[in-house]
């Protein structure tokens, strides 16, 4: 890695937004560096951010800003990618995530999606207030390894239970693991809903997926 | 607190119950562990009506919540009608920040806040320079449909003499007049709502039940994050607009403190309920918490205490890592209500500084049995109350909507069984 490349990774991972964006723009637009390489550097920086989050050094504000910086650089870099080469990096596994019906909350779910994405999972976010039927359709189409059900309100306990019961009755339950998360979720709710595991934050969600995919 | 007008027996019961709460605040253990009743849509289930009816029917809301108070005989109760019967008021102002039963969500679903950017980051200077003008021209029209014509309301600062007269012209426009009429109609509904809420409060206290709080407020950081900038906007502001944010937090602190003291004094009840949203361990680093969140809220609490009020923050989610920091308040002046923070740990760190409130878990209350509730109360009695903790028993943030009635009965029964 060149000094300039290292500097971009350092600026991104230390939340120096203005300098990081200025450097990325110069590399892409003035020096015509390979946009795929610049995006790889972003990925390395996001790995570092994720690690700092997992270690308790970084918190939600850093994840949000990191996501924003990545989005801005991607918006410049992606139109510059002309060649079709460069096979997509192999993904660790597929995770389908949605907030269960009756609940409109999405901040926690979005953070989990971001963390899974930067940890190499292929994530499909199907939004909020997701009906049981939509979950089933999306599962059949996406064939996930893990399904994540999110919910912040106490009404989500019953929505999760109903959604998981429908996975059973529709005969799709065996194909994946189920994790649940959200403000009030704990072991009592996990047992009540029939999920395989619960997590209280995005790091736990990533660790669950890693554990399940490595064991598979 | 204002003396209730009731029978001599009710007055005596009121005094005994209020003394229990006051003893806890003063860090003196009362004769038994007080139990508080608070909830929102659980009362609809209790009364066999829809969530929507509870929000829209003042008489039913008053009748059902009074019935619950008389059945459970709490040592103090939240102002329940004020907390629930808000449907007509929301309709009248055309409230944009919330979806509520029958209005965006189903008739039997709770209300849900819409986290949005209600103020752009480039508007910080306008808010700071002229808060009233920003509210009238920009903020209120965004959050209340009734205020849509107020974007043309004149900016009076700077006007003088004849200019102050000609400056009135925008008020002649049909758009403004229509909007003004909607606001006046909404104010009439607010008056009706507050009259019903106050009637219920007077009635309940006259029956011998103190209110656990008379008024509400917010923490300066939280008010800006939740109601102006939105969650992700505020998190980005920590990096992008640091100085403006700190200045706005300070401005908000001054105004919140002034409003809170005035409101609390008007109710005659010294306890101020303050839901806390952005303090949890996961939401920011210790450094960010100590720089952006805690100083303004601590100062606000000190100012409320100086005004003879009792701050009662509800520390939502898990705030374990904040306990040592939020200890820094004068002893015997506050009630700290914890949602998911381990109450035993909270007692060990804060037991000599604040009264505690809470915190039976929502998952246990909704999916557990009365025996589970009994065991959870016993755990708090053995590990907090019996060790000298001044605990006011309650659920984690009010009785969850889905809680079976028998579990609420078990909560009250267990408190009395184990502490007299």
Interface residues (C-beta under 8 A of the other chain):
Chain A: X15 X17 X57 X58 X59 X60 X61 X64 X65 X68 X102 X103 X104 X105 X107 X153 X154 X155 X157 X158 X183 X184 X185 X186 X188 X189 X192 X200 X201
Chain B: X99 X105 X106 X109 X110 X112 X114 X115 X231 X232 X235 X236 X238 X239 X240 X282 X283 X284 X285 X288 X317 X318 X361 X362 X363 X364 X366 X367 X368 X400 X401 X402
